[in-house]
Amino acid sequence: MPLDDRQIEIIGRNIDRLTTVEARISDYARGVIANLHNAACEAQGGGPLSVLGARFVLKHLGPGKTFFMTTGAGDPRYLPAGETDGPPGVAALAHAIHAATGAQPILLTEAAFVANLEATVLAAGLGIRPPDIATTTPFATTVLPLAHDDTAEAQAASYLDRFAPAMLISIEKIGPNPDGVAHTASGKPAAGDRARAEVLFDLGAKRGIASLGIGDNGNEIGFGLILDAVRKYKPAGDRLGTRVRTDVLVPANTSNWGAYAIEAALAVLLERPEIMHNASVERRMLEACVAARGVDGSTGRHILAVDGMPAEVHYGLVEMLNCIVRNGLVQGFKRPF
Amino acid sequence: MPIDEIVGDSIDRIISIEMRFGAGLPRGVIHRLYDATRQKHGQPLCFMAAQALQKRVARGRNVLVVTGAGMPPGLPKGETDGPPGAAAIAHALDVGLGGKPILISEDRNMPPVIAAVEAAGVAVVDEGLFKQRGGVALAIEMPLGPEAGKKAATEYLDRYDPAAVIFIEKAGPNEKGVFHSINGSVREPKLMANAHFIAEAARSRGILTIGVGDGGNEIGCGVIAEAARDIQPYGRRCQCPCQGSIITVCETDILVMASVSNWGAYGIAAAIAGLTENREALHDEATERRVIERCVAAGAMDGAYARLIPYADGTRLEVQTSLITLLHEVVGNGLRSYDRGF
């Protein structure tokens, strides 16, 4: 018997609740995420957003289709190969969406971050192939470079023409504010060699391609949907709030967690708990990401942590998401008292 | 600097995530019960409870910790929700505040309570030794039934002069004086420790009372009785001949509403750790594992499955240790700042 809408909503609310626990190290992420999440719910029909995101994916993707996922936040001094928030989220969600729908993921990031993303994706169980093979091979993907300069426009058009993606997904990818300036989460100008992923999303919007944004601070692609709330609740939000909006926005305590939230909701909607990755895959991904020079974004150090939270916190989160999914799918149980 | 209410809200969020089965237990109720309580108190709940304890419990003062849910035949020695919470509170009182925990439960439920508390590093000793030193707890079996309970309640308060009383997953009576399971079945007052008399007596003497619950039938939930009657499936009418509500009328000064009562207790311990700036007041993952395993070995059953497995309310051991990890992270990060330089 399939779950009814009320059961799905209850499970989704608790997935949302868990992935928006503010557990970060940061002085500029205190008392923020619950407000951003509430605003995102209000702007999108009430939520839960994990379920909204998962339903959106299921509506637009299926066998024979491709979808783009982009990530990558960096800084030449502290994060030369990218960070640990983003790649695990992309890897886990790419795997889950493929397992759930059969659609093929194509991944895009800064050329300097490709090695990090490839290593993390491999750890999640997706193979890396040349583009033309990746689009037709189950459980495989390809990682393509994304331009930071004035070649971005032509590149975006050629990627969209070549792969005809049915959806664009952004996870922890900085976008510019309405004045065209992009900022880090602490409100400082973003690195000059930041890939201009917004060009891809702008062009995608023009062509009517579905889009999904996941972020944790308000400066990431997608948050244009609730720019007023970012300005109201986020320190330096006036400056860092991005103009770039997506059709669906899922905020979380850390961007990876937003991706995991959608994964968990996919597992619930399809009643296939194995779609949600487990703690041992989480471990493999984080270790691979750090070994490939991914850096903890809150400390700028090469440590097994994401946004200042040590690996154990993420294993624990994944354990708890699995519990929500699996217990939520239990049916017909009756306690005798 | 000690943690503030922002961190308090994060602690509350962690302990109020509902992870129950899709069938067999009420669903979609926890956040509503939590919100009703949060609105009533106007503060993060665990933070509020910890702040009150910090204020009231001077070093060396006694604190009554009352727990023990269930009865035969379903749960002959009680359940795994309750004793681990009592262990966390006993440990936090001892390490964080220098308070002295006195454990109160039914005779049948006491072995898992003692096993859990000792697994958290707090030895349960006789009264002579308890008076002589810290780092230990006392255990008292409360007699069953209303008359004996009423008498015992006064005796405990006279004899131990507690600075506070904390109830964790402890059944309270409805408006007709009858106890119930969350699914509406009766729990005869004569077969239960009538611990609500302790709450009533303590309140009349101005002693701080804190209730930790996850359904509405536990001592303390009287604070949100009206809301809880609307939220719980058997909130207006139980399944027993009394035809009353399963929601208790028993109130405490502070109510902590959690997804699993243990978690509410862990949240209070986390807030004590944050307020005292002493992370050790919240037990660690290895301790949590030991507490649950010892508790089950002493006969406590998982309350959802009603079986002798290392779960709490249908959530497995790894979920309990994960919850402790998250709480430690929130408190630890709440106590520090970091300039990353970019």
Interface residues (C-beta under 8 A of the other chain):
Chain A: L3 R6 Q7 E9 I10 I11 R13 N14 R17 L18 T20 V21 E22 A23 R24 I25 S26 D27 R30 G31 A34 D75 R77 Y78 L79 T184 S186 K188 A279 G297 S298 T299 G300 G308 M309 P310 E312 V313 Y315 G316 L317 E319 M320 C323 I324 N327 G328 L329 V330 Q331 G332 F333 K334 R335 P336 F337
Chain B: I6 D9 S10 R13 I14 S16 I17 E18 M19 R20 F21 G22 A23 G24 L25 R27 G28 H31 G74 L75 S181 N183 S185 E285 A304 Y305 A306 G314 T315 R316 E318 V319 T321 S322 L323 T325 L326 E329 V330 N333 R336 S337 Y338 R340 G341 F342
